[in-house]
Each structure stands twice: as structure tokens, then as C-alpha cells.
Amino acid sequence: MLTSHKLLLKFRHDARFTFAKVRVWYVDRGAPGDCSCVDGGHIPDLDAYYFEVESPSGTKPIPYHRIRAISYSGVHVWGGGSSKKNSGPDRMTTGS
């Protein structure tokens, strides 16, 4: 079973994937519905305890426990209560 952090690391470092195709939904207090999403191209760093999100005002750290869902190339791969929560990238066709 992959954690959200390990899954994001796999997408970033595994040559079979393009990190820009990742989308992460996370709890963002104060945002509409207290939820925001970010594409991989706007995640400059994956720290041990948080991932960084680029914004017009700079970068901000988001703890991994706030992640609610992750998709890759439009395919839901983690979170959101789906039965696919921990299917991970190894069960996906990567394509281009």
C-alpha cells in the first residue's frame, strides 16, 4: 500500500511517468469549500513531511495528511474514498 507521499515520489522519480500529469486535491482552509487542487508542474518540492505548492505569492508547504485525492493523467489513483485508493501507478498504463 502506497502512502500519498510515496506515490508522489514514484510519479516524480519513475521515468515511466510525467510529474506534470499529476493532480493533487488537498484541504486548504479558507479556500472555497476548504479544498484546492494543484498540478504536478506547480509542486516544486516533496519534503519528508509536506509538499510545496507554487502560488502567485510564493510557495507554501502543505502537510501530506491534508491530501484528499491524487490523479494521474485524469485517472483517479489515490484517496477520495474510492476502491482504487491504493491501486498505485504500477497498475496503470502510462502512455504518453
C-alpha positions as CSV (number, residue, x, y, z in Angstrom):
1,M,0.0,0.0,0.0
2,L,1.5,3.3,-1.1
3,T,1.1,6.4,1.0
4,S,0.3,9.7,-0.8
5,H,3.9,10.8,-0.2
6,K,5.4,7.6,-1.6
7,L,3.0,7.7,-4.6
8,L,4.1,11.3,-5.4
9,L,7.7,10.3,-5.1
10,K,7.2,7.5,-7.5
11,F,5.5,9.8,-10.0
12,R,8.3,12.3,-9.7
13,H,11.2,9.8,-10.0
14,D,10.0,6.9,-12.1
15,A,10.9,7.5,-15.7
16,R,7.6,5.9,-16.8
17,F,5.6,8.9,-15.6
18,T,5.5,12.6,-16.3
19,F,5.0,14.5,-13.0
20,A,3.2,17.4,-14.7
21,K,0.3,14.9,-15.4
22,V,-0.3,14.5,-11.6
23,R,-3.1,16.4,-9.9
24,V,-3.4,16.6,-6.1
25,W,-6.6,17.7,-4.2
26,Y,-5.9,18.9,-0.6
27,V,-7.6,20.5,2.3
28,D,-6.9,24.3,2.0
29,R,-8.6,26.2,4.9
30,G,-10.1,29.4,3.6
31,A,-10.4,28.3,0.0
32,P,-13.8,27.8,-1.5
33,G,-15.1,24.6,0.1
34,D,-11.9,24.3,2.1
35,C,-10.3,22.4,-0.9
36,S,-7.8,23.2,-3.6
37,C,-6.0,21.3,-6.3
38,V,-2.6,21.6,-7.9
39,D,-1.0,20.1,-10.9
40,G,2.4,18.4,-10.6
41,G,4.0,21.3,-12.6
42,H,3.3,23.6,-9.6
43,I,4.8,21.3,-7.0
44,P,8.5,22.2,-6.8
45,D,9.4,20.1,-3.8
46,L,8.4,16.9,-2.0
47,D,9.7,17.2,1.6
48,A,9.6,14.4,4.1
49,Y,6.6,16.0,5.9
50,Y,5.0,18.2,3.3
51,F,4.9,19.1,-0.4
52,E,5.3,22.6,-1.6
53,V,2.7,24.4,-3.8
54,E,3.6,27.4,-6.0
55,S,1.3,30.3,-5.8
56,P,1.5,34.0,-7.0
57,S,2.7,35.0,-3.5
58,G,5.4,32.3,-3.4
59,T,5.5,28.7,-2.2
60,K,3.6,27.3,0.7
61,P,4.0,23.9,2.5
62,I,1.1,21.5,2.6
63,P,1.3,18.5,5.0
64,Y,0.7,15.2,3.4
65,H,-2.1,14.4,5.8
66,R,-4.2,17.1,4.0
67,I,-4.1,15.3,0.7
68,R,-7.6,14.0,-0.2
69,A,-7.1,12.6,-3.7
70,I,-4.5,12.1,-6.4
71,S,-5.0,11.5,-10.1
72,Y,-2.6,10.8,-12.9
73,S,-3.5,11.9,-16.5
74,G,-7.1,12.2,-15.4
75,V,-7.3,8.7,-13.8
76,H,-8.1,8.6,-10.0
77,V,-5.3,6.7,-8.3
78,W,-5.5,7.5,-4.6
79,G,-7.9,8.8,-2.0
80,G,-11.4,10.2,-2.1
81,G,-12.9,7.0,-0.6
82,S,-12.6,5.2,-4.0
83,S,-11.9,1.5,-4.1
84,K,-8.9,2.5,-6.2
85,K,-7.3,4.4,-3.3
86,N,-4.2,2.3,-3.3
87,S,-4.1,0.9,-6.8
88,G,-0.9,2.9,-7.4
89,P,1.0,3.6,-10.6
90,D,2.2,0.1,-11.3
91,R,-1.3,-1.0,-12.3
92,M,-1.7,1.9,-14.8
93,T,-0.8,2.1,-18.4
94,T,1.4,5.1,-18.8
95,G,1.1,6.1,-22.4
96,S,2.4,9.5,-23.5
